[in-house]
Amino acid sequence: MRKEKIPAATIIRLSVYQRYLKRLLAKGVKVVSSSELAYEASVNPAQLRKDLSYFGRFGVRGVGYDVASLLNTISGILGLLDEWRVVLVGAGPIGQALLRHPQFSRQGYVFEAVFDFDPNHIGKELEGGIVVHGIEDLPKVLKERDIQLAVLAVPSEKAQEMADILVECGVKGILNFCTTRIRVPRGVSVQYVDFTILLDTLTYKISQGNATDSKESVNSSKPKWAREHSWPVVQSNVQRQGVSLTS
C-alpha cells in the first residue's frame, strides 16, 4: 500500500465495490472485468483502477479480477473480515429503524446494546430482543464488552454529552445522526448522517440546473459517471486541539 493519504471518497467506493463483489460471489461468478465492476458502482473504469491502485496491484489485463480474492482483500482493507460489536444510543424512531435494517448484520455489524435517557424507552424490548438500558449503564456495558463503535441518535442538545461518555469509555468510531457537530479527541473518528444536508445538495443542483448537462441530449445513452463530490458523505477528520472538523 502506498504511504499517502487515501481520499475519503475512495473508501466510500471501496464499500460499494465490496457489496457488488459479494453479490457476484453469491451468484457463483469467479471473474469480473473492471468495466463491469465500475458500471455497477457508477464510476469510470479508470477511477476504479485508481482506487484499487492505492492498495496494490490487482487483476490481470484482458482477464479481469478474481472475485473471491478481490472481495477478501477489500474486506480486509475495510476491517470487515471480523464482526464489529456496536452500541446504539437513542431508542427513538431513527434508532429503532436502524435496528430493523438488515444491512448492518450482513456487513458484520452486530448491535450489542441500546441505551436511552427517556423513561418511556428504558426497559422496552426492541428488534431482536434487545432491551433498552438507561444511560447510567452505558460506561459499564462499553467497558465490559470492549466496544469501539457507537451509533448516536439522540436529540441534538444531548449529542456532545453522549459523545463525551462514549469516548471516555473507549469508543473509537461514532456514526452521528444528530445535526449537532460534536468535538472528539485525536484518535476518534466521526461520520455524520444528516438527511437535510443531503436534501439541500439535491435542491441546490435542481435550482441551479445542474441535475442534467444541458450540452448533452436528453436521450443520450452515454454513461454519466458519478463525480467524487456526489458521494453522500460528510466526514469528520480529527484535528488538533480535540476539535473535529467536517470536510
C-alpha positions as CSV (number, residue, x, y, z in Angstrom):
1,M,0.0,0.0,0.0
2,R,1.3,3.5,-0.8
3,K,2.2,5.7,2.1
4,E,-0.1,8.5,1.2
5,K,-3.4,9.9,2.2
6,I,-6.3,7.9,0.8
7,P,-9.2,10.1,-0.3
8,A,-12.4,9.7,1.7
9,A,-14.4,9.1,-1.4
10,T,-12.1,6.2,-2.3
11,I,-13.0,4.5,0.9
12,I,-16.7,5.0,0.2
13,R,-16.3,3.5,-3.2
14,L,-14.4,0.5,-1.8
15,S,-17.5,-0.3,0.2
16,V,-19.6,-0.1,-2.9
17,Y,-17.2,-2.4,-4.7
18,Q,-17.3,-4.8,-1.8
19,R,-21.0,-5.1,-1.8
20,Y,-21.2,-5.8,-5.5
21,L,-18.4,-8.4,-5.3
22,K,-20.4,-10.2,-2.5
23,R,-23.4,-10.4,-4.8
24,L,-21.2,-11.8,-7.6
25,L,-19.7,-14.4,-5.4
26,A,-23.1,-15.5,-4.2
27,K,-24.1,-16.0,-7.9
28,G,-21.0,-18.1,-8.5
29,V,-19.2,-15.6,-10.6
30,K,-15.5,-16.1,-10.5
31,V,-14.1,-13.3,-12.6
32,V,-15.3,-9.7,-13.2
33,S,-13.9,-7.1,-15.6
34,S,-13.0,-3.6,-14.4
35,S,-15.7,-2.2,-16.8
36,E,-18.4,-4.4,-15.3
37,L,-17.4,-3.6,-11.7
38,A,-17.1,0.1,-12.5
39,Y,-20.5,0.2,-14.2
40,E,-22.2,-1.3,-11.1
41,A,-20.5,1.2,-8.9
42,S,-21.4,4.1,-11.2
43,V,-17.8,5.2,-11.7
44,N,-15.4,5.4,-14.6
45,P,-13.2,2.3,-15.0
46,A,-10.2,4.5,-14.7
47,Q,-11.4,5.7,-11.3
48,L,-11.9,2.1,-10.2
49,R,-8.4,1.2,-11.2
50,K,-7.0,4.3,-9.4
51,D,-8.9,3.5,-6.3
52,L,-7.5,0.0,-6.2
53,S,-4.0,1.1,-7.0
54,Y,-3.7,2.8,-3.6
55,F,-3.6,-0.6,-2.1
56,G,-1.6,-2.7,-4.5
57,R,-1.8,-4.4,-7.9
58,F,-5.0,-6.4,-8.7
59,G,-6.4,-8.2,-11.7
60,V,-4.9,-9.5,-14.9
61,R,-5.0,-7.3,-18.0
62,G,-7.5,-8.6,-20.5
63,V,-9.0,-11.1,-18.0
64,G,-10.3,-9.1,-15.0
65,Y,-10.4,-9.5,-11.3
66,D,-10.7,-12.7,-9.3
67,V,-13.9,-12.1,-7.4
68,A,-13.2,-14.0,-4.3
69,S,-9.6,-12.7,-4.0
70,L,-10.6,-9.0,-4.5
71,L,-13.5,-9.3,-2.2
72,N,-11.3,-10.7,0.6
73,T,-8.7,-8.0,0.0
74,I,-11.2,-5.1,0.1
75,S,-13.0,-6.6,3.1
76,G,-9.6,-6.7,4.9
77,I,-8.8,-3.1,4.0
78,L,-12.2,-2.0,5.4
79,G,-11.7,-4.2,8.5
80,L,-14.7,-6.3,7.6
81,L,-13.2,-9.8,8.0
82,D,-14.4,-9.9,11.6
83,E,-17.6,-8.9,13.2
84,W,-17.9,-5.5,14.9
85,R,-19.9,-5.0,18.1
86,V,-21.9,-1.8,18.1
87,V,-24.0,0.1,20.7
88,L,-26.9,2.3,19.8
89,V,-27.5,5.4,21.9
90,G,-31.0,6.6,21.3
91,A,-34.1,4.3,21.1
92,G,-36.3,6.7,19.3
93,P,-37.8,6.3,15.8
94,I,-34.4,6.6,14.0
95,G,-32.7,4.2,16.4
96,Q,-35.4,1.6,16.1
97,A,-35.4,1.8,12.3
98,L,-31.7,1.2,12.3
99,L,-32.1,-1.9,14.4
100,R,-34.5,-3.3,11.8
101,H,-32.2,-2.6,8.9
102,P,-30.8,-5.9,7.7
103,Q,-27.7,-4.4,6.0
104,F,-25.9,-3.9,9.4
105,S,-25.7,-7.6,10.2
106,R,-24.9,-8.5,6.5
107,Q,-21.8,-6.3,6.8
108,G,-20.8,-7.8,10.1
109,Y,-22.1,-5.1,12.4
110,V,-23.9,-6.5,15.5
111,F,-25.8,-4.3,17.9
112,E,-24.9,-5.4,21.4
113,A,-26.9,-3.0,23.4
114,V,-29.2,0.0,23.2
115,F,-29.3,3.0,25.6
116,D,-31.6,5.9,26.2
117,F,-32.4,8.5,28.9
118,D,-36.2,8.6,28.2
119,P,-38.1,6.6,30.9
120,N,-40.7,5.7,28.2
121,H,-38.0,3.8,26.3
122,I,-36.0,2.3,29.2
123,G,-36.9,-1.4,29.8
124,K,-38.6,-1.7,26.4
125,E,-37.8,-4.7,24.2
126,L,-36.8,-3.8,20.7
127,E,-35.9,-5.6,17.5
128,G,-34.0,-8.9,18.1
129,G,-35.0,-9.0,21.8
130,I,-32.7,-6.1,22.8
131,V,-33.8,-4.4,25.9
132,V,-33.2,-0.7,26.3
133,H,-30.8,0.3,29.1
134,G,-30.6,3.6,30.9
135,I,-27.7,5.9,30.1
136,E,-26.2,5.2,33.6
137,D,-25.4,1.6,32.4
138,L,-23.5,2.9,29.3
139,P,-20.0,3.0,30.9
140,K,-20.3,-0.4,32.4
141,V,-21.5,-2.2,29.3
142,L,-19.0,-0.5,27.0
143,K,-16.0,-1.4,29.1
144,E,-17.2,-4.9,29.8
145,R,-17.8,-5.7,26.2
146,D,-14.8,-3.7,24.8
147,I,-17.0,-1.9,22.2
148,Q,-15.3,0.5,19.8
149,L,-18.2,1.6,17.6
150,A,-21.4,3.5,18.5
151,V,-24.4,4.9,16.7
152,L,-25.6,8.2,18.1
153,A,-29.3,9.0,17.5
154,V,-30.3,11.3,20.3
155,P,-31.7,14.9,20.4
156,S,-29.1,17.4,19.3
157,E,-28.8,19.0,22.7
158,K,-27.7,15.6,24.1
159,A,-25.2,14.8,21.4
160,Q,-22.0,16.2,22.9
161,E,-22.8,14.8,26.4
162,M,-23.3,11.3,25.0
163,A,-20.2,11.6,22.8
164,D,-18.1,12.5,25.8
165,I,-19.3,9.4,27.6
166,L,-18.6,7.2,24.6
167,V,-15.1,8.5,24.1
168,E,-14.3,8.2,27.8
169,C,-15.3,4.5,27.7
170,G,-13.1,3.7,24.7
171,V,-15.3,4.1,21.7
172,K,-13.1,4.9,18.6
173,G,-15.8,5.5,16.0
174,I,-19.1,7.3,16.1
175,L,-21.9,7.3,13.5
176,N,-23.7,10.5,14.3
177,F,-27.4,11.0,13.2
178,C,-27.6,14.2,15.2
179,T,-27.5,17.6,13.5
180,T,-25.0,18.9,16.1
181,R,-21.3,18.7,15.2
182,I,-19.5,17.1,18.1
183,R,-16.0,17.6,19.4
184,V,-13.8,14.5,19.9
185,P,-10.2,14.0,20.7
186,R,-7.5,12.8,18.3
187,G,-7.8,9.2,17.5
188,V,-11.6,9.2,17.4
189,S,-13.4,9.3,14.1
190,V,-16.9,10.6,13.4
191,Q,-19.2,10.1,10.5
192,Y,-22.3,12.3,10.1
193,V,-25.6,11.3,8.6
194,D,-27.7,14.4,8.2
195,F,-30.6,13.9,5.8
196,T,-31.4,17.6,5.5
197,I,-27.9,18.3,4.2
198,L,-28.2,15.6,1.6
199,L,-31.5,17.0,0.5
200,D,-30.0,20.5,0.4
201,T,-27.4,19.3,-2.1
202,L,-30.2,17.9,-4.3
203,T,-32.3,21.1,-4.1
204,Y,-29.2,23.2,-4.9
205,K,-28.4,21.1,-8.0
206,I,-32.1,21.3,-9.2
207,S,-32.4,25.0,-8.6
208,Q,-29.1,25.7,-10.3
209,G,-29.9,23.5,-13.3
210,N,-27.1,21.1,-12.5
211,A,-29.2,17.9,-12.4
212,T,-28.5,17.4,-16.1
213,D,-25.9,18.5,-18.6
214,S,-27.5,20.9,-20.9
215,K,-24.9,20.2,-23.5
216,E,-26.0,16.6,-23.9
217,S,-29.1,15.3,-25.5
218,V,-31.8,14.2,-23.0
219,N,-31.9,10.9,-24.9
220,S,-28.2,10.4,-24.9
221,S,-27.2,6.8,-23.9
222,K,-23.6,7.9,-22.9
223,P,-22.9,6.8,-19.3
224,K,-22.7,9.5,-16.8
225,W,-20.1,8.7,-14.2
226,A,-20.6,9.8,-10.6
227,R,-18.2,12.6,-9.6
228,E,-16.4,12.4,-6.3
229,H,-18.3,15.2,-4.7
230,S,-21.6,13.5,-5.4
231,W,-20.9,10.7,-2.8
232,P,-23.3,11.3,0.1
233,V,-20.9,11.5,3.0
234,V,-19.9,14.2,5.4
235,Q,-16.8,13.0,7.3
236,S,-15.2,14.3,10.4
237,N,-11.5,14.4,10.4
238,V,-9.9,14.6,13.9
239,Q,-7.8,17.7,14.2
240,R,-5.5,19.3,16.7
241,Q,-6.9,20.8,20.0
242,G,-9.5,18.0,20.1
243,V,-11.9,19.6,17.6
244,S,-13.4,17.6,14.8
245,L,-13.9,19.4,11.5
246,T,-16.1,18.4,8.6
247,S,-15.0,18.2,5.1
